Amino acid sequence: MNRRLFLQRIVSLLLTLGLPVGLFTKKPAAAAVKNGKSGAKPFYGMGIDIDKCIGCAKCMEACKAENDVPKEPFFFRTWVERYVIKHDGSVSIQSIGTATNPSSETVVEKDILRSFFVPKLCNQCANPPCVQVCPVGATFQTEDGVVLVDDIRCIGCRYCIQACPYGARYLHPEKQTADKCTFCYHRISKGLLPACVEVCPTQARVFGDVNSVASPLTRLKRMNKIHVLKPYLNTEPKVYYANLDGEVK
């Protein structure tokens, strides 16, 4: 019996008996700097200007290439949705395809009142439900506010996938561990930008430290009316949307 299967059975037994699973977990490292109020360390977030996104899908392609995301179109760390508001008041939401996996969805142009693109990804919540439900501490938050997955500890139980209200996680088909956007942590820890931010031709995405007054993210938040997705869930997302339409959920 391998380690992952053994831990899955142990966790299932503990949950069945109603016993705590804290034995296997570790305290999130970011607890002391939640919401970026420490000021001592950067607390990373991303901003997206809806008016600038053209739906080119370059961010999706760059993300797959940079992070070895499976090529199948239903695996992604970031994706783009096209919202189409029709004259009759109905709303159609389409998933934008990449150059290698184009979308087959079509809408009759004469029926369209307006349309816009909305990039989505892991919201890197300051109060992440995925961290709270992980029975083995594989999902954790770094001191700089990035939620990551430890592939070695992850047992593939899918609890975090079910707990994420943004649909931003999937089970990697080869590793059988949870996977999602990490803000390209291997890049930002070296002072580089996330791949999706670097390739965006219209600078619709900005990345930065929410604590820094000189951060591009801080400037975006200061100059625009900002929204987050599903604010009523109190997950405190750190992906901020400028010029977000009320139809976006």
ZIWO-V242418 format. One record per backbone hydrogen bond with DSSP energy under -1.0 kcal/mol. CO is the residue of the C=O (numbers start at 1). NH is the residue of the N-H. E is the energy in kcal/mol with one decimal. If there is no record, write none. Layout:
<<CO:NH:E> <CO:NH:E>>
This chain:
<<2:6:-2.3> <3:7:-2.7> <4:8:-2.3> <5:9:-2.0> <6:10:-2.2> <7:11:-2.9> <8:12:-2.3> <9:13:-2.1> <10:14:-2.4> <11:15:-2.6> <12:16:-2.1> <13:17:-2.1> <14:19:-2.6> <21:24:-2.0> <28:31:-1.5> <30:33:-1.3> <33:36:-2.2> <34:37:-1.0> <43:210:-2.8> <45:208:-2.0> <46:240:-3.1> <47:206:-2.7> <48:242:-2.9> <49:52:-1.5> <57:61:-2.0> <58:62:-2.6> <59:63:-2.2> <60:64:-2.2> <61:65:-2.1> <62:66:-2.7> <63:67:-2.3> <64:69:-1.3> <72:75:-1.9> <79:120:-3.4> <80:96:-3.0> <81:118:-3.0> <82:94:-2.6> <83:116:-1.8> <84:92:-2.6> <85:113:-3.1> <85:114:-1.8> <86:89:-2.0> <90:86:-2.7> <92:84:-3.1> <94:82:-3.2> <101:98:-1.1> <108:111:-1.8> <109:112:-1.7> <111:87:-2.0> <114:85:-3.1> <116:83:-2.8> <118:81:-2.2> <120:79:-2.2> <123:238:-3.0> <128:132:-1.3> <129:133:-1.7> <138:150:-2.9> <140:148:-2.8> <141:29:-1.0> <142:145:-1.8> <144:44:-2.4> <146:142:-2.6> <148:140:-2.0> <150:154:-2.3> <158:162:-2.0> <159:163:-2.0> <160:164:-1.6> <170:179:-2.5> <172:176:-2.2> <177:172:-3.0> <179:170:-1.9> <184:187:-2.3> <184:188:-2.3> <185:189:-1.9> <187:190:-1.7> <187:192:-2.3> <188:191:-1.4> <194:198:-2.2> <195:199:-1.9> <204:49:-2.9> <206:47:-2.9> <208:45:-2.3> <212:215:-1.0> <215:219:-2.0> <216:220:-2.1> <217:221:-2.2> <218:222:-2.0> <219:223:-2.1> <225:243:-1.3> <227:241:-3.2> <230:233:-1.7> <231:234:-1.7> <235:127:-2.4> <236:126:-2.7> <238:46:-2.5> <240:48:-2.9> <241:227:-2.5> <242:50:-2.2> <245:248:-1.6>>
